[in-house]
Amino acid sequence: MNVFFGNLEDPSIQPESLSGDLVWYPSAFWLEPPWRDTEKFDIDWLLDRAGKTDVVMLVHPEGILDDPNLVRQFQAIVESTESRVLQ
């Protein structure tokens, strides 16, 4: 089981295994620019990293739906990666 138990803003932090098959992610890639270092963690970083390992991407719908650019970025990410959307 992979679980997101974090609110940190550094998606390069590696997940940790607690016991057996339980893996927790302390941090996420925040799509909204105010919550991430957009120069260090841009969309290309996410796509590259997601091609190698699981990455939690955190999205607040109300935070991106009013911004057509963020909606396009979200769609591009979902279309170009193997994604699972959790609600």
N, CA, C and O atoms as a Tinker XYZ file with bonds, in Angstrom:
   348  protein
     1  N      0.849000   -1.172000    0.000000    73     2
     2  CA     0.000000    0.000000    0.000000    64     1     3
     3  C      0.893000    1.233000    0.000000    63     2     4     5
     4  O      1.813000    1.332000    0.812000    81     3
     5  N      0.629000    2.175000   -0.905000    73     3     6
     6  CA     1.314000    3.450000   -0.918000    64     5     7
     7  C      0.368000    4.500000   -0.342000    63     6     8     9
     8  O     -0.793000    4.585000   -0.744000    81     7
     9  N      0.867000    5.292000    0.593000    73     7    10
    10  CA     0.030000    6.258000    1.300000    64     9    11
    11  C      0.707000    7.624000    1.296000    63    10    12    13
    12  O      1.917000    7.720000    1.499000    81    11
    13  N     -0.070000    8.679000    1.067000    73    11    14
    14  CA     0.438000   10.042000    1.174000    64    13    15
    15  C      0.092000   10.562000    2.557000    63    14    16    17
    16  O     -1.073000   10.809000    2.867000    81    15
    17  N      1.123000   10.728000    3.392000    73    15    18
    18  CA     0.953000   11.213000    4.762000    64    17    19
    19  C      1.738000   12.488000    4.971000    63    18    20    21
    20  O      2.409000   12.622000    5.994000    81    19
    21  N      1.685000   13.411000    4.065000    73    19    22
    22  CA     2.539000   14.569000    4.234000    64    21    23
    23  C      1.963000   15.811000    3.608000    63    22    24    25
    24  O      0.996000   15.758000    2.848000    81    23
    25  N      2.560000   16.907000    3.934000    73    23    26
    26  CA     2.133000   18.180000    3.400000    64    25    27
    27  C      3.345000   19.025000    3.027000    63    26    28    29
    28  O      3.246000   20.240000    2.857000    81    27
    29  N      4.485000   18.361000    2.903000    73    27    30
    30  CA     5.705000   19.084000    2.580000    64    29    31
    31  C      5.721000   19.467000    1.099000    63    30    32    33
    32  O      4.985000   18.893000    0.297000    81    31
    33  N      6.548000   20.420000    0.750000    73    31    34
    34  CA     6.552000   20.977000   -0.595000    64    33    35
    35  C      7.819000   20.640000   -1.374000    63    34    36    37
    36  O      8.155000   21.333000   -2.334000    81    35
    37  N      8.523000   19.591000   -0.975000    73    35    38
    38  CA     9.738000   19.166000   -1.671000    64    37    39
    39  C      9.516000   17.756000   -2.218000    63    38    40    41
    40  O      9.727000   16.777000   -1.502000    81    39
    41  N      9.093000   17.644000   -3.482000    73    39    42
    42  CA     8.765000   16.329000   -4.028000    64    41    43
    43  C      9.978000   15.433000   -4.255000    63    42    44    45
    44  O      9.823000   14.275000   -4.643000    81    43
    45  N     11.175000   15.947000   -4.019000    73    43    46
    46  CA    12.361000   15.103000   -4.172000    64    45    47
    47  C     12.633000   14.257000   -2.930000    63    46    48    49
    48  O     13.503000   13.386000   -2.956000    81    47
    49  N     11.894000   14.504000   -1.837000    73    47    50
    50  CA    12.050000   13.684000   -0.637000    64    49    51
    51  C     11.571000   12.271000   -0.955000    63    50    52    53
    52  O     10.458000   12.070000   -1.440000    81    51
    53  N     12.416000   11.319000   -0.677000    73    51    54
    54  CA    12.109000    9.925000   -0.991000    64    53    55
    55  C     11.034000    9.374000   -0.061000    63    54    56    57
    56  O     10.972000    9.737000    1.113000    81    55
    57  N     10.186000    8.491000   -0.596000    73    55    58
    58  CA     9.201000    7.827000    0.270000    64    57    59
    59  C      9.922000    6.909000    1.250000    63    58    60    61
    60  O     11.067000    6.514000    1.031000    81    59
    61  N      9.235000    6.583000    2.320000    73    59    62
    62  CA     9.814000    5.717000    3.347000    64    61    63
    63  C      8.948000    4.477000    3.525000    63    62    64    65
    64  O      7.722000    4.538000    3.435000    81    63
    65  N      9.601000    3.367000    3.777000    73    63    66
    66  CA     8.897000    2.121000    4.048000    64    65    67
    67  C      8.794000    1.952000    5.555000    63    66    68    69
    68  O      9.807000    1.948000    6.256000    81    67
    69  N      7.583000    1.815000    6.048000    73    67    70
    70  CA     7.381000    1.660000    7.485000    64    69    71
    71  C      7.498000    0.210000    7.910000    63    70    72    73
    72  O      8.167000   -0.107000    8.893000    81    71
    73  N      6.855000   -0.652000    7.177000    73    71    74
    74  CA     6.946000   -2.084000    7.468000    64    73    75
    75  C      6.316000   -2.835000    6.308000    63    74    76    77
    76  O      5.241000   -2.476000    5.828000    81    75
    77  N      6.982000   -3.855000    5.875000    73    75    78
    78  CA     6.428000   -4.666000    4.799000    64    77    79
    79  C      6.133000   -3.865000    3.554000    63    78    80    81
    80  O      7.023000   -3.251000    2.966000    81    79
    81  N      4.878000   -3.876000    3.159000    73    79    82
    82  CA     4.463000   -3.232000    1.924000    64    81    83
    83  C      3.911000   -1.823000    2.115000    63    82    84    85
    84  O      3.420000   -1.233000    1.152000    81    83
    85  N      3.972000   -1.271000    3.308000    73    83    86
    86  CA     3.446000    0.066000    3.568000    64    85    87
    87  C      4.527000    1.108000    3.277000    63    86    88    89
    88  O      5.568000    1.137000    3.933000    81    87
    89  N      4.268000    1.954000    2.295000    73    87    90
    90  CA     5.196000    3.018000    1.911000    64    89    91
    91  C      4.473000    4.351000    2.081000    63    90    92    93
    92  O      3.336000    4.509000    1.635000    81    91
    93  N      5.137000    5.309000    2.728000    73    91    94
    94  CA     4.493000    6.618000    2.893000    64    93    95
    95  C      5.325000    7.707000    2.247000    63    94    96    97
    96  O      6.555000    7.658000    2.246000    81    95
    97  N      4.635000    8.682000    1.702000    73    95    98
    98  CA     5.233000    9.815000    0.999000    64    97    99
    99  C      5.027000   11.069000    1.849000    63    98   100   101
   100  O      3.887000   11.496000    2.032000    81    99
   101  N      6.089000   11.665000    2.366000    73    99   102
   102  CA     5.951000   12.830000    3.232000    64   101   103
   103  C      5.748000   14.144000    2.472000    63   102   104   105
   104  O      5.430000   15.172000    3.069000    81   103
   105  N      5.933000   14.099000    1.172000    73   103   106
   106  CA     5.896000   15.335000    0.395000    64   105   107
   107  C      5.214000   15.080000   -0.938000    63   106   108   109
   108  O      5.020000   13.931000   -1.334000    81   107
   109  N      4.854000   16.148000   -1.623000    73   107   110
   110  CA     4.153000   16.026000   -2.898000    64   109   111
   111  C      4.646000   17.090000   -3.874000    63   110   112   113
   112  O      5.242000   18.094000   -3.488000    81   111
   113  N      4.378000   16.835000   -5.136000    73   111   114
   114  CA     4.557000   17.855000   -6.167000    64   113   115
   115  C      3.247000   18.627000   -6.209000    63   114   116   117
   116  O      2.213000   18.095000   -6.614000    81   115
   117  N      3.301000   19.871000   -5.793000    73   115   118
   118  CA     2.108000   20.721000   -5.788000    64   117   119
   119  C      2.004000   21.378000   -7.156000    63   118   120   121
   120  O      2.924000   22.076000   -7.581000    81   119
   121  N      0.902000   21.164000   -7.841000    73   119   122
   122  CA     0.739000   21.767000   -9.161000    64   121   123
   123  C      0.649000   23.287000   -9.068000    63   122   124   125
   124  O      1.150000   23.993000   -9.943000    81   123
   125  N      0.025000   23.785000   -8.031000    73   123   126
   126  CA    -0.143000   25.237000   -7.886000    64   125   127
   127  C      1.203000   25.903000   -7.563000    63   126   128   129
   128  O      1.852000   25.535000   -6.584000    81   127
   129  N      1.620000   26.869000   -8.369000    73   127   130
   130  CA     2.936000   27.499000   -8.195000    64   129   131
   131  C      3.220000   28.090000   -6.815000    63   130   132   133
   132  O      4.369000   28.016000   -6.379000    81   131
   133  N      2.257000   28.672000   -6.098000    73   131   134
   134  CA     2.613000   29.231000   -4.790000    64   133   135
   135  C      3.123000   28.198000   -3.788000    63   134   136   137
   136  O      3.737000   28.559000   -2.784000    81   135
   137  N      2.873000   26.910000   -4.054000    73   135   138
   138  CA     3.226000   25.865000   -3.105000    64   137   139
   139  C      4.459000   25.059000   -3.506000    63   138   140   141
   140  O      4.761000   24.043000   -2.879000    81   139
   141  N      5.179000   25.500000   -4.547000    73   139   142
   142  CA     6.377000   24.767000   -4.949000    64   141   143
   143  C      7.419000   25.719000   -5.516000    63   142   144   145
   144  O      7.105000   26.834000   -5.933000    81   143
   145  N      8.636000   25.269000   -5.523000    73   143   146
   146  CA     9.740000   25.994000   -6.152000    64   145   147
   147  C      9.630000   25.713000   -7.647000    63   146   148   149
   148  O     10.078000   24.665000   -8.113000    81   147
   149  N      9.039000   26.636000   -8.405000    73   147   150
   150  CA     8.747000   26.394000   -9.818000    64   149   151
   151  C     10.001000   26.342000  -10.686000    63   150   152   153
   152  O      9.961000   25.793000  -11.787000    81   151
   153  N     11.091000   26.892000  -10.220000    73   151   154
   154  CA    12.328000   26.792000  -10.999000    64   153   155
   155  C     12.985000   25.433000  -10.792000    63   154   156   157
   156  O     13.512000   24.854000  -11.742000    81   155
   157  N     12.962000   24.929000   -9.593000    73   155   158
   158  CA    13.573000   23.636000   -9.293000    64   157   159
   159  C     12.651000   22.475000   -9.667000    63   158   160   161
   160  O     13.111000   21.455000  -10.180000    81   159
   161  N     11.353000   22.630000   -9.411000    73   159   162
   162  CA    10.384000   21.561000   -9.643000    64   161   163
   163  C      9.361000   22.004000  -10.689000    63   162   164   165
   164  O      8.203000   22.280000  -10.375000    81   163
   165  N      9.821000   22.062000  -11.942000    73   163   166
   166  CA     8.905000   22.434000  -13.016000    64   165   167
   167  C      8.214000   21.177000  -13.567000    63   166   168   169
   168  O      8.459000   20.069000  -13.092000    81   167
   169  N      7.367000   21.358000  -14.552000    73   167   170
   170  CA     6.600000   20.240000  -15.109000    64   169   171
   171  C      7.538000   19.199000  -15.728000    63   170   172   173
   172  O      7.292000   17.998000  -15.614000    81   171
   173  N      8.598000   19.648000  -16.373000    73   171   174
   174  CA     9.553000   18.697000  -16.953000    64   173   175
   175  C     10.206000   17.847000  -15.871000    63   174   176   177
   176  O     10.440000   16.656000  -16.081000    81   175
   177  N     10.505000   18.442000  -14.712000    73   175   178
   178  CA    11.063000   17.666000  -13.597000    64   177   179
   179  C     10.088000   16.567000  -13.207000    63   178   180   181
   180  O     10.478000   15.413000  -13.030000    81   179
   181  N      8.813000   16.932000  -13.073000    73   179   182
   182  CA     7.795000   15.959000  -12.674000    64   181   183
   183  C      7.691000   14.825000  -13.688000    63   182   184   185
   184  O      7.669000   13.655000  -13.304000    81   183
   185  N      7.627000   15.156000  -14.977000    73   183   186
   186  CA     7.485000   14.131000  -16.002000    64   185   187
   187  C      8.691000   13.191000  -16.018000    63   186   188   189
   188  O      8.537000   11.980000  -16.177000    81   187
   189  N      9.880000   13.748000  -15.854000    73   187   190
   190  CA    11.078000   12.921000  -15.818000    64   189   191
   191  C     11.058000   12.002000  -14.599000    63   190   192   193
   192  O     11.298000   10.800000  -14.713000    81   191
   193  N     10.773000   12.571000  -13.452000    73   191   194
   194  CA    10.769000   11.802000  -12.200000    64   193   195
   195  C      9.677000   10.730000  -12.209000    63   194   196   197
   196  O      9.900000    9.601000  -11.772000    81   195
   197  N      8.499000   11.094000  -12.711000    73   195   198
   198  CA     7.376000   10.154000  -12.738000    64   197   199
   199  C      7.634000    9.001000  -13.708000    63   198   200   201
   200  O      7.017000    7.943000  -13.590000    81   199
   201  N      8.538000    9.201000  -14.662000    73   199   202
   202  CA     8.904000    8.112000  -15.554000    64   201   203
   203  C      9.787000    7.082000  -14.881000    63   202   204   205
   204  O      9.969000    5.984000  -15.405000    81   203
   205  N     10.341000    7.424000  -13.719000    73   203   206
   206  CA    11.269000    6.543000  -13.015000    64   205   207
   207  C     10.692000    5.977000  -11.722000    63   206   208   209
   208  O     11.056000    4.875000  -11.310000    81   207
   209  N      9.797000    6.722000  -11.081000    73   207   210
   210  CA     9.275000    6.318000   -9.778000    64   209   211
   211  C      7.916000    6.984000   -9.537000    63   210   212   213
   212  O      7.531000    7.900000  -10.263000    81   211
   213  N      7.210000    6.525000   -8.535000    73   211   214
   214  CA     5.935000    7.151000   -8.185000    64   213   215
   215  C      6.188000    8.526000   -7.572000    63   214   216   217
   216  O      7.123000    8.719000   -6.795000    81   215
   217  N      5.336000    9.466000   -7.940000    73   215   218
   218  CA     5.372000   10.818000   -7.381000    64   217   219
   219  C      3.939000   11.202000   -7.025000    63   218   220   221
   220  O      3.026000   11.017000   -7.829000    81   219
   221  N      3.748000   11.724000   -5.849000    73   219   222
   222  CA     2.435000   12.228000   -5.460000    64   221   223
   223  C      2.312000   13.651000   -5.996000    63   222   224   225
   224  O      3.149000   14.504000   -5.702000    81   223
   225  N      1.265000   13.904000   -6.785000    73   223   226
   226  CA     0.986000   15.263000   -7.246000    64   225   227
   227  C     -0.273000   15.727000   -6.528000    63   226   228   229
   228  O     -1.329000   15.103000   -6.640000    81   227
   229  N     -0.158000   16.803000   -5.805000    73   227   230
   230  CA    -1.280000   17.335000   -5.044000    64   229   231
   231  C     -1.912000   18.481000   -5.830000    63   230   232   233
   232  O     -1.226000   19.402000   -6.273000    81   231
   233  N     -3.217000   18.408000   -5.991000    73   231   234
   234  CA    -3.951000   19.408000   -6.759000    64   233   235
   235  C     -5.197000   19.809000   -5.983000    63   234   236   237
   236  O     -5.976000   18.951000   -5.567000    81   235
   237  N     -5.381000   21.087000   -5.790000    73   235   238
   238  CA    -6.628000   21.602000   -5.238000    64   237   239
   239  C     -7.459000   22.072000   -6.439000    63   238   240   241
   240  O     -7.102000   23.067000   -7.069000    81   239
   241  N     -8.543000   21.391000   -6.765000    73   239   242
   242  CA    -9.310000   21.775000   -7.951000    64   241   243
   243  C     -9.676000   23.262000   -7.984000    63   242   244   245
   244  O     -9.576000   23.911000   -9.026000    81   243
   245  N    -10.099000   23.790000   -6.838000    73   243   246
   246  CA   -10.470000   25.211000   -6.832000    64   245   247
   247  C     -9.259000   26.109000   -7.054000    63   246   248   249
   248  O     -9.419000   27.283000   -7.388000    81   247
   249  N     -8.064000   25.584000   -6.876000    73   247   250
   250  CA    -6.849000   26.363000   -7.079000    64   249   251
   251  C     -6.362000   26.374000   -8.506000    63   250   252   253
   252  O     -5.546000   27.218000   -8.874000    81   251
   253  N     -6.852000   25.441000   -9.329000    73   251   254
   254  CA    -6.375000   25.410000  -10.716000    64   253   255
   255  C     -7.462000   25.680000  -11.749000    63   254   256   257
   256  O     -7.153000   26.103000  -12.863000    81   255
   257  N     -8.717000   25.448000  -11.410000    73   255   258
   258  CA    -9.777000   25.557000  -12.416000    64   257   259
   259  C     -9.952000   26.962000  -12.968000    63   258   260   261
   260  O    -10.435000   27.117000  -14.090000    81   259
   261  N     -9.582000   27.975000  -12.228000    73   259   262
   262  CA    -9.698000   29.348000  -12.714000    64   261   263
   263  C     -8.497000   29.780000  -13.548000    63   262   264   265
   264  O     -8.475000   30.895000  -14.069000    81   263
   265  N     -7.499000   28.906000  -13.678000    73   263   266
   266  CA    -6.281000   29.247000  -14.413000    64   265   267
   267  C     -6.127000   28.292000  -15.591000    63   266   268   269
   268  O     -5.709000   27.149000  -15.403000    81   267
   269  N     -6.456000   28.740000  -16.802000    73   267   270
   270  CA    -6.385000   27.855000  -17.977000    64   269   271
   271  C     -5.004000   27.226000  -18.176000    63   270   272   273
   272  O     -4.908000   26.097000  -18.656000    81   271
   273  N     -3.944000   27.935000  -17.817000    73   271   274
   274  CA    -2.603000   27.392000  -17.959000    64   273   275
   275  C     -2.397000   26.182000  -17.034000    63   274   276   277
   276  O     -1.814000   25.178000  -17.442000    81   275
   277  N     -2.873000   26.282000  -15.803000    73   275   278
   278  CA    -2.754000   25.161000  -14.871000    64   277   279
   279  C     -3.618000   23.984000  -15.303000    63   278   280   281
   280  O     -3.221000   22.832000  -15.128000    81   279
   281  N     -4.785000   24.256000  -15.860000    73   279   282
   282  CA    -5.640000   23.183000  -16.367000    64   281   283
   283  C     -4.920000   22.469000  -17.511000    63   282   284   285
   284  O     -4.941000   21.240000  -17.571000    81   283
   285  N     -4.288000   23.208000  -18.414000    73   283   286
   286  CA    -3.537000   22.605000  -19.516000    64   285   287
   287  C     -2.366000   21.778000  -18.985000    63   286   288   289
   288  O     -2.105000   20.680000  -19.477000    81   287
   289  N     -1.667000   22.301000  -17.991000    73   287   290
   290  CA    -0.558000   21.552000  -17.412000    64   289   291
   291  C     -1.052000   20.249000  -16.786000    63   290   292   293
   292  O     -0.445000   19.195000  -16.975000    81   291
   293  N     -2.145000   20.323000  -16.050000    73   291   294
   294  CA    -2.712000   19.130000  -15.425000    64   293   295
   295  C     -3.078000   18.093000  -16.484000    63   294   296   297
   296  O     -2.747000   16.915000  -16.343000    81   295
   297  N     -3.755000   18.525000  -17.537000    73   295   298
   298  CA    -4.149000   17.605000  -18.596000    64   297   299
   299  C     -2.925000   16.980000  -19.264000    63   298   300   301
   300  O     -2.918000   15.781000  -19.543000    81   299
   301  N     -1.899000   17.777000  -19.520000    73   299   302
   302  CA    -0.680000   17.265000  -20.152000    64   301   303
   303  C      0.001000   16.234000  -19.267000    63   302   304   305
   304  O      0.503000   15.224000  -19.762000    81   303
   305  N      0.024000   16.477000  -17.970000    73   303   306
   306  CA     0.640000   15.534000  -17.034000    64   305   307
   307  C     -0.129000   14.221000  -17.023000    63   306   308   309
   308  O      0.470000   13.150000  -17.119000    81   307
   309  N     -1.433000   14.293000  -16.910000    73   307   310
   310  CA    -2.254000   13.085000  -16.851000    64   309   311
   311  C     -2.154000   12.297000  -18.156000    63   310   312   313
   312  O     -2.105000   11.067000  -18.137000    81   311
   313  N     -2.124000   13.000000  -19.288000    73   311   314
   314  CA    -2.066000   12.325000  -20.586000    64   313   315
   315  C     -0.692000   11.725000  -20.874000    63   314   316   317
   316  O     -0.601000   10.781000  -21.659000    81   315
   317  N      0.359000   12.230000  -20.281000    73   315   318
   318  CA     1.702000   11.764000  -20.640000    64   317   319
   319  C      2.340000   10.861000  -19.570000    63   318   320   321
   320  O      3.495000   10.459000  -19.709000    81   319
   321  N      1.604000   10.549000  -18.525000    73   319   322
   322  CA     2.135000    9.665000  -17.480000    64   321   323
   323  C      1.118000    8.585000  -17.173000    63   322   324   325
   324  O     -0.068000    8.716000  -17.476000    81   323
   325  N      1.604000    7.522000  -16.570000    73   323   326
   326  CA     0.699000    6.514000  -16.059000    64   325   327
   327  C      0.202000    7.049000  -14.726000    63   326   328   329
   328  O      0.948000    7.078000  -13.747000    81   327
   329  N     -1.045000    7.470000  -14.686000    73   327   330
   330  CA    -1.564000    8.184000  -13.511000    64   329   331
   331  C     -2.705000    7.427000  -12.869000    63   330   332   333
   332  O     -3.450000    6.687000  -13.512000    81   331
   333  N     -2.805000    7.649000  -11.565000    73   331   334
   334  CA    -3.956000    7.186000  -10.795000    64   333   335
   335  C     -4.481000    8.401000  -10.060000    63   334   336   337
   336  O     -3.748000    9.051000   -9.314000    81   335
   337  N     -5.737000    8.702000  -10.270000    73   335   338
   338  CA    -6.328000    9.865000   -9.612000    64   337   339
   339  C     -7.077000    9.386000   -8.381000    63   338   340   341
   340  O     -7.970000    8.545000   -8.477000    81   339
   341  N     -6.709000    9.928000   -7.215000    73   339   342
   342  CA    -7.375000    9.598000   -5.958000    64   341   343
   343  C     -8.258000   10.767000   -5.563000    63   342   344   345
   344  O     -7.845000   11.923000   -5.647000    81   343
   345  N     -9.452000   10.468000   -5.140000    73   343   346
   346  CA   -10.382000   11.538000   -4.775000    64   345   347
   347  C    -10.649000   11.509000   -3.315000    63   346   348
   348  O    -11.410000   12.334000   -2.811000    81   347
